[in-house]
């Protein structure tokens, strides 16, 4: 059976669980997420793999890049990643990677860019299934009216991430950060 090597990583917005399979990051999600069990089962089933705590060279790179992200020095992650989903889910997650640092996009805009304006709800659900938080920036997607909506790490974390990125992108900042 395949193995997904895991490690817990502390971040300024909470402890996260990282997972590596086939030399790629396949999991980076909030430990306190309500659906963390379901997310881990989905990833495990997709790869036909079991989770095993251990060491991997990608964890050091992840920790370095996460620290650089939270210090405002990194805007785009260079980690090799492996999505765990259907072709449509992967298309949605890849589209998230095109949202520029410090900016946001609505679910409606995301649906339009994918070429299926009627798929707003499906896209919102798929964003919620993203198992590579921060690295694949689903926190940059908001409601059409500008409201912050669901985030696996909680709305407070989403707000902090957006304010952090706006600050380091040279945009107006609101509220306290880290």
N, C-alpha and C positions, 0 to 999 in steps of 0.2 A: 504494500500500500504506500502511496505517496505520503510525504510528510510536509506540513506547513510549519516552519520553525517560527516560534513566537517570542516576543519580548514585550514587557510593559515599559512604556516610556513616559516620563513626566514632562508635561508642557505647562506653560503659564495659564492654560485654560482647563487643565485637568489631565488625569492619567489616561493614556491611550494604549491600545493593544496593536502591536505591529506584527505582521505575518509575511514570511517570504517563502515562495515556492518557485522552483526552476530559475533561481537567480534573479527573481523579480519580486517587488513588493506587491502583495495581493490583498493586504489588509492594513489599515491604519484608521482605527475607529475609537470612539470614546468608550472607555470602560463602563461609565455610568449610564450609557445609552439604554433606554428602556428595551429596545429591540436588539441588544448586542448578542443575545443567545441565538435569535433567529438569523441575524446577519452571519454569525460564525457557522451556523449549520448550513446556510446557503452556500457560503464559500467552500466549506468542507465537502459538501455534496458535489458542487461543480467540478472540483479538482479530484474527487475521489481520494481525499487525503485526510489524515488525522492531524490534529494540532499537537505539537511537541515544543515545550519551552527549550530554548537553546541559544547558541551564539551563531551569528552570521555576519559577514563583512558588511552587508548592506545596512545593518542596524547602526553601525558607526556613521556611515554616510547619511542615513536618515536623521540621526541625532544632530549631526553637523548642520545639515540643511534646515532642520526645524529650528535650531538655535539661531541660524542666520536669518531665517524668516522672521522670527519673533524679535530679533534685534533691528529689523528693518533693512538688512543688507541683501536679502534674497527675495526676488519677486516671482521667479519661476523655478520650479523644482526640476532637477535633472535625473532623478531616480528612475531606473527601469521599472515599469509597472505592468501588472497583468490583471486585466479586468476579469470578473467572473459573472457573466450574464449572457443574454441572448444578443444577437446582432443589433437589434433595435436599442436595447439597454446600453450596449457599448457605444453606439452612435450618440446617444444622449450624453453619456459620460464624457466622450471625446469632445462634444460640443461645449461642455463645461470648461474644458481646458483652453478654449479660445476667448474666454471672458478676461479682459485685461485686468491686471492687478489694480486695485483701488477703484474699480468700477463695478456696477451691477447690471443685471439684465433681468427682465421679467420672465415668468414662465411662458407668457404669451409670445414674447420675442424669441425665446428658445424654441418654441413649437414652430414658429414661422421660419426660423433659420434651418430647422430640420426638414422643412417642407411639408409639415402636417399641422396646420393651424388648429385642427379639431382635437389634437392629442394633448392639450394643455394638462388635463388631469393625469393622464398616463405619464407625462413627462415629470410632473410634480411628484408622483409616486416613485418613479425611477430615480429621480434626484435623491429622494429619501432613502433609497436602497444603496446609495453610493457607499462602498466599503473602504474608500480611500480619502477620508475627510482631510481637509486643508490641502493636501497634495493635488487632489482633483477638486477644485474650488466650488462645491455646490453652495457654500455659504454666500456666494455672490449673486444668487438668484433670489429675487424678491417678488412680491405681488405687483400687479399692474399699477395699483394706486400708490406704490412706494412703501407699503407696509412690509415689515419683516414677518415672514411666515416660517413655519416649521424648520427645525434644524436638529440633527441627531445629537448634537452637543448641548442643545437648549438655546432658546432665543437670546439669553444673556451672552453666551459664547459667540453667537452669530454677530451680535451687535459689536462686541469687542473686536472680533476679527475684521469686520468692515471698517470700524473706526481706526484700527491699527493700520490697515492698508491705505486708507485715505490719508492718514498722517504722513506715512512714508512715501506716498505718491505725490505729496505736496498739496493735497486737497484739504479743505476745512475739516477739523476734527471736532467731534462732539463727545463729551464725557471723559471719564478716567479710563486709562488703559491698564497696563500691567503694573 
